[in-house]
């Protein structure tokens, strides 16, 4: 049987319930033969629960169901009741993130509903009887266009069978009405008699509803009830007049009310009832909830949803991972970081970067399964949770789909834009037993993907696990080293080539380990950078180097001290203040300090780096770009950042006299720096030939073993006492 598609009329509850009575429906109605349809829906959408839900005045019952033990619930907890005014599918991607359902007992307890999709069952007269709905214990990110068409087609089949039933009971009619409205918080005060006529209306009600007391008193209470809800009021009065008890007396509920100008707004209502001359009377205390509801919904969204991408945020992801762990369910966890995203921000601006984030979010969703969680962790970091999945080939196929989708060019404000991504994957239970271990595992695998060339997928493995264990042990030792003053600074001379004068020193961190002796940075710097004590160690280095520079400048008044920064020193936004405090405490002039930053710091902390460096440069502090040319940094950074010097990495110097490519790169950097009015210093200079070549190219400053290795203070003192160089 085919049928036309009808658009429901504005909901008149009494008429809807009267229409519902024409079908004489009941729970688990085998005569309707709807079981096959709900079973098909369960298989088609891969969900554990499918229902034909009929919504009455006070309850919903299920004419057909699969995967659910109960046959009815109260209307107040029914998801389907929210679909009554719709002519399209109601989709709840994650009930815990929806203010309407977050505290629903069927979300917090059995059957633990997280995902809901319900297609309204609309009669030929335009009334909604209930829904054909599908439910899942796991959240999903919505329904595809094809899924929507399938659910609508199944709903049409249900309606065809319902119409057959209606014809069989065409002469039975009943008027039922659902229960009254109430909520809390005193504000307006209304009293009404047993016929629903208003007997008292205070001035607060005049402000709240717009009707003056002279108009309201004597009018029906329907004056403030939206037309679609007036049926419930009448039903409640009839029951009380017949001797029944008002069911909402003493309770608090929320509803929509009607203003004089016709608009609707939310209220809270506290209801009381009493007898006057043997007849029922009612009183209500009412408060406008418009502002509070808007604030609650806004705060709820801020707490759970990333405002830019519309994806769940880190907190939601962690919660869903924890749920999988509680259910002892296997799953895969992907960590995804964009490659080249900073270049978009640098060249096209942060607005373009925002557009890229939104587009990437959409592309990730297009590759994910409905039950997967795609979350944005912040910046250009995303995570994907794949519950129930442990087959590596399928996991990798999904990850490769995401890489391909992201790598497809985008057009941002008519500018072609290209970004890629690096993905790391951890799989539970093999790769970790708790949330922290799994996030760390996936994160390490993602950095492995970046280190091996970017735009690729890597799974966590035993080697990376050993690296995690080693790193954790090392982090504990580093904390002890800081507390026991095991760190010390070595200093390497920086020489002006023209007259061989010592013009600066670079402070370099060393660790005098109690059992392993003196450790070079390659053994521990990476662990400090990724650990919790990086900012504290960086501050100690800064203060120690500046204090020593003050002593040296008594002999070498023009000496400049170079200090390397950790990215963590930018994270609290107080770097400029911290540096200024050290300069004031030690008495070192700002122009005697040069701070060295690497491109990794800029790429990881771009938004936090620029302003403090500008402030410090304004004070006179020098800013050097270390290891220039070795990574992925854009040349636009040279224009954007307040740099004073470029440091040419030693990797370009080693073969400079033999390798034409290295020589060309060095010449280009020196030429570029000259045009940008930046100083240049070459690192790793070990031979006179290298020094002379650099001098011919226009490089005025060098550092390297030709003039001195990094030295402890005692060795540096001896070096200075020899007075080989003139300051």
Number of C-alpha atoms within 10 A of each C-alpha: 9 8 11 7 12 13 16 20 15 13 17 18 23 22 18 26 23 18 22 24 20 20 20 16 17 15 17 18 14 11 10 16 14 20 20 12 20 24 19 14 24 22 12 12 18 14 19 17 23 29 27 30 28 26 27 21 20 13 16 24 24 25 22 25 28 20 15 14 9 11 16 18 16 13 19 14 18 20 26 25 23 16 23 25 17 18 19 16 20 19 21 24 21 22 26 21 20 16 15 14 20 16 15 18 13 18 19 15 10 11 17 17 24 23 24 26 24 29 28 32 28 24 21 15 13 18 27 29 25 26 28 29 26 25 25 23 19 23 22 22 21 19 17 11 8 9 13 17 13 15 21 19 13 16 23 22 15 20 23 14 15 20 16 13 17 18 11 12 13 12 9 12 15 15 15 21 24 21 20 20 23 23 23 21 16 14 18 20 18 21 21 22 22 17 15 21 19 24 19 16 21 16 14 15 21 17 12 19 22 16 19 15 17 9 12 23 19 16 16 16 21 18 19 20 20 18 15 15 22 21 25 20 18 20 18 21 23 15 13 17 16 8 11 11 14 20 12 19 15 13 13 15 15 17 17 20 23 20 19 14 9 11 11 17 17 18 24 24 27 23 24 17 19 12 11 11 6 9 13 20 23 22 20 22 20 24 21 21 19 14 10 12 14 11 12 12 14 12 12 15 18 13 16 19 20 17 13 13 20 15 22 24 23 19 14 20 22 15 12 18 25 14 14 19 17 10 9 13 14 16 22 24 26 28 27 28 25 23 18 19 20 25 21 19 17 17 13 15 12 14 13 19 21 17 17 24 22 15 16 24 20 17 18 22 20 15 19 20 17 21 21 22 25 26 27 27 20 13 16 19 15 23 26 22 26 24 22 15 17 17 11 13 9 11 20 16 12 16 25 17 17 23 24 15 18 23 18 12 12 17 12 17 11 7 10 9 19 18 20 21 26 27 32 27 30 29 25 23 16 13 21 17 12 14 18 10 15 24 22 18 26 29 23 25 27 28 18 21 22 21 10 13 9 19 20 19 23 22 22 22 17 9 8 16 18 11 13 16 11 12 18 14 11 17 19 13 13 25 18 12 17 16 10 9 11 15 19 18 18 19 22 21 24 26 23 18 17 10 11 16 16 23 19 25 23 22 25 20 21 21 22 15 14 9 6 8 9 14 14 13 14 9 11 17 17 12 19 22 19 14 18 15 17 22 21 16 22 21 18 16 21 23 19 16 23 27 17 16 26 21 13 17 15 10 11 17 14 15 21 27 28 26 24 19 22 23 23 23 22 21 14 9 15 12 23 18 13 14 21 17 13 18 20 11 12 18 13 21 17 19 15 21 25 23 23 21 22 20 20 14 18 18 18 14 17 17 16 19 21 15 16 17 22 17 15 20 21 12 14 15 23 23 23 25 22 20 20 19 20 14 10 14 18 16 12 11 16 18 10 10 17 20 24 20 21 24 22 25 18 19 14 22 24 17 14 21 15 10 12 11 12 17 18 12 16 22 18 13 18 23 17 16 18 14 9 14 12 16 17 24 21 25 22 19 21 19 13 10 12 19 23 14 16 25 15 10 15 14 26 19 24 26 28 20 14 14 17 17 16 21 18 15 14 9 13 18 12 11 15 15 10 9 9 11 15 11 17
